[in-house]
Amino acid sequence: MAISHTVRSMIKFMVIVALVMIAAGAVFFRSAEALPFALGVFLTTALNVLKAVWLEHTVNRVVEMEEGKAGSNLVRFQYLLRFILTGLVMVAAVYLPFIHLWGAVAGIFTFHIAAHLLRFTIPKQESK
């Protein structure tokens, strides 16, 4: 499965944002507590990378489908699965002592921050 340039750029931005968050966590904690924070950021960033690739795959499948309810149902189902996976990671961050909850919360935002950063790197198309 080939990954588009847009998704590759988004993954790069997610990794950069995650590294900045981990560095900020290391400066903030200045102790061994920075490691569980970094693990939380890493875990949710890895999930976000998986979700970005999965989202592209879903969009490509829906575009190739015939018109009908099957496409919209697939999108809804995939959205629900991504939501449940995010919830499971957050529950794991709450109950596992070696994952810092606030690191996991910070890592959730890597997807959204990367999406906003991506807007600045894609050239704007001129409207007619």
C-alpha positions in Angstrom: 0.0 0.0 0.0 1.5 3.3 -1.1 1.3 6.3 1.2 0.6 9.6 -0.5 2.9 12.6 -0.1 0.3 14.4 2.0 0.2 11.6 4.6 4.0 11.3 4.6 4.3 15.0 5.3 1.7 14.7 8.0 3.5 11.9 9.6 6.8 13.9 9.6 5.0 16.8 11.2 3.5 14.5 13.9 6.9 13.1 14.7 8.4 16.6 14.9 5.6 17.8 17.2 6.0 14.7 19.3 9.7 15.3 19.7 9.1 18.9 20.7 6.5 17.7 23.3 8.9 15.1 24.7 11.7 17.7 24.9 9.3 20.1 26.7 8.3 17.3 29.1 12.0 16.6 29.8 12.5 20.3 30.6 9.4 20.5 32.7 9.9 17.3 34.8 13.7 17.3 35.0 13.5 13.8 36.5 12.8 10.2 35.7 9.1 11.2 35.5 9.9 12.5 32.0 10.2 8.9 30.7 6.6 7.9 31.3 5.5 11.3 29.8 7.6 10.5 26.7 6.1 7.0 26.5 2.6 8.5 26.7 3.4 11.0 23.9 5.1 8.2 21.8 2.2 5.8 22.3 -0.5 8.3 21.2 1.6 9.6 18.3 2.1 6.1 17.0 -1.6 5.6 17.2 -2.1 8.9 15.3 0.3 7.8 12.6 -1.7 4.5 12.3 -5.0 6.5 12.1 -3.6 8.8 9.4 -2.6 5.9 7.2 -5.9 4.1 8.0 -7.9 7.3 7.1 -6.2 7.6 3.7 -6.9 3.9 3.0 -10.6 4.4 4.0 -10.9 7.4 1.8 -9.4 5.6 -1.2 -11.7 2.6 -0.7 -14.8 4.9 -0.5 -13.8 6.8 -3.6 -13.5 3.5 -5.6 -16.9 2.3 -4.3 -20.2 2.7 -6.2 -22.6 5.3 -4.9 -24.8 4.2 -2.1 -24.9 3.8 1.6 -22.0 1.3 1.7 -19.4 4.1 1.5 -21.0 6.3 4.2 -21.4 3.2 6.4 -17.8 2.3 6.0 -16.7 5.8 6.9 -18.8 5.8 10.0 -17.6 2.4 11.0 -13.9 3.3 10.5 -14.5 6.6 12.5 -16.0 4.6 15.3 -13.0 2.2 15.3 -10.5 5.0 15.4 -12.4 6.6 18.3 -12.5 3.4 20.2 -8.8 2.8 19.7 -8.1 6.3 21.0 -10.3 5.6 24.0 -8.5 2.3 24.7 -5.1 4.0 24.6 -6.3 6.7 27.0 -7.7 4.0 29.4 -4.4 2.3 29.2 -2.7 5.5 30.1 -4.9 5.9 33.1 -4.4 2.4 34.5 -0.8 1.6 33.5 1.7 3.2 35.9 4.5 3.4 33.3 2.5 5.6 31.0 1.9 9.2 32.0 -1.7 10.3 31.4 -0.8 13.9 30.5 1.8 12.6 28.0 -0.9 10.6 26.3 -3.2 13.6 26.3 -0.4 15.8 24.8 0.3 13.1 22.2 -3.4 13.1 21.0 -2.9 16.7 19.8 0.0 15.7 17.4 -2.6 14.8 14.7 -4.4 18.1 14.9 -1.3 20.2 15.1 0.2 18.3 12.2 -2.9 18.9 10.2 -2.7 22.6 10.8 1.0 22.7 10.0 0.3 20.9 6.8 -2.1 23.6 5.7 0.9 26.0 5.5 3.0 23.7 3.4 0.5 22.8 0.7 0.4 25.4 -2.0 -3.0 27.1 -2.3 -4.9 26.5 -5.4 -6.2 29.6 -7.2 -9.9 29.8 -7.5 -11.4 30.8 -10.8 
